Amino acid sequence: MGKQYNKMIKRRRRKAYAERKKKRLTEQRNQRKTTRSAKSSGTAVSP
């Protein structure tokens, strides 16, 4: 269980990291949409 197994572990870790990163990006995108719409409605009223 030498190098070949290490490659399997590395592949699993990389895949898990990519999933976490993608999930975080989608959450940030959703938050940005909600804050942007709230800000835009506020700025449209003030001028």
VOPAGU-2260 file (C-alpha; in pm, 1 decimal, decimal comma):
REM VOPAGU-2260
SITE   aa  ch    i         X         Y         Z
SITE  MET   A    0       0,0       0,0       0,0
SITE  GLY   A    1     261,5     250,3     -96,5
SITE  LYS   A    2     250,8     513,5    -364,7
SITE  GLN   A    3     -65,7     392,0    -532,5
SITE  TYR   A    4    -265,1     426,0    -211,0
SITE  ASN   A    5    -120,3     771,6    -149,2
SITE  LYS   A    6    -249,1     877,8    -489,9
SITE  MET   A    7    -596,9     753,7    -398,4
SITE  ILE   A    8    -592,3     954,6     -76,6
SITE  LYS   A    9    -470,3    1262,2    -259,8
SITE  ARG   A   10    -747,3    1225,8    -517,5
SITE  ARG   A   11   -1011,4    1197,3    -243,6
SITE  ARG   A   12    -878,0    1502,3     -59,6
SITE  ARG   A   13    -866,9    1708,2    -378,4
SITE  LYS   A   14   -1223,3    1608,6    -467,8
SITE  ALA   A   15   -1351,1    1696,0    -119,4
SITE  TYR   A   16   -1173,2    2032,5    -132,6
SITE  ALA   A   17   -1324,8    2110,6    -471,9
SITE  GLU   A   18   -1673,3    2029,6    -341,5
SITE  ARG   A   19   -1626,5    2249,5     -34,6
SITE  LYS   A   20   -1496,7    2534,0    -249,3
SITE  LYS   A   21   -1787,8    2505,5    -493,0
SITE  LYS   A   22   -2039,5    2500,4    -208,1
SITE  ARG   A   23   -1883,1    2811,0     -50,8
SITE  LEU   A   24   -1887,4    2995,6    -384,4
SITE  THR   A   25   -2255,0    2919,5    -443,0
SITE  GLU   A   26   -2339,9    3041,0     -92,1
SITE  GLN   A   27   -2146,8    3363,2    -149,6
SITE  ARG   A   28   -2321,6    3413,4    -482,4
SITE  ASN   A   29   -2663,1    3369,3    -319,4
SITE  GLN   A   30   -2575,4    3613,3     -41,9
SITE  ARG   A   31   -2445,0    3866,8    -292,1
SITE  LYS   A   32   -2770,5    3853,6    -490,1
SITE  THR   A   33   -2981,9    3919,9    -181,4
SITE  THR   A   34   -2763,3    4207,0     -58,3
SITE  ARG   A   35   -2732,8    4361,2    -402,8
SITE  SER   A   36   -3111,0    4370,3    -454,2
SITE  ALA   A   37   -3160,5    4527,0    -110,7
SITE  LYS   A   38   -2892,3    4788,0    -177,3
SITE  SER   A   39   -3020,7    4873,3    -522,2
SITE  SER   A   40   -3374,3    4933,4    -395,2
SITE  GLY   A   41   -3237,1    5161,3    -121,9
SITE  THR   A   42   -3022,3    5366,2    -361,1
SITE  ALA   A   43   -3302,7    5403,8    -614,2
SITE  VAL   A   44   -3523,2    5569,7    -352,6
SITE  SER   A   45   -3267,8    5821,3    -221,3
SITE  PRO   A   46   -3185,4    6020,3    -543,2
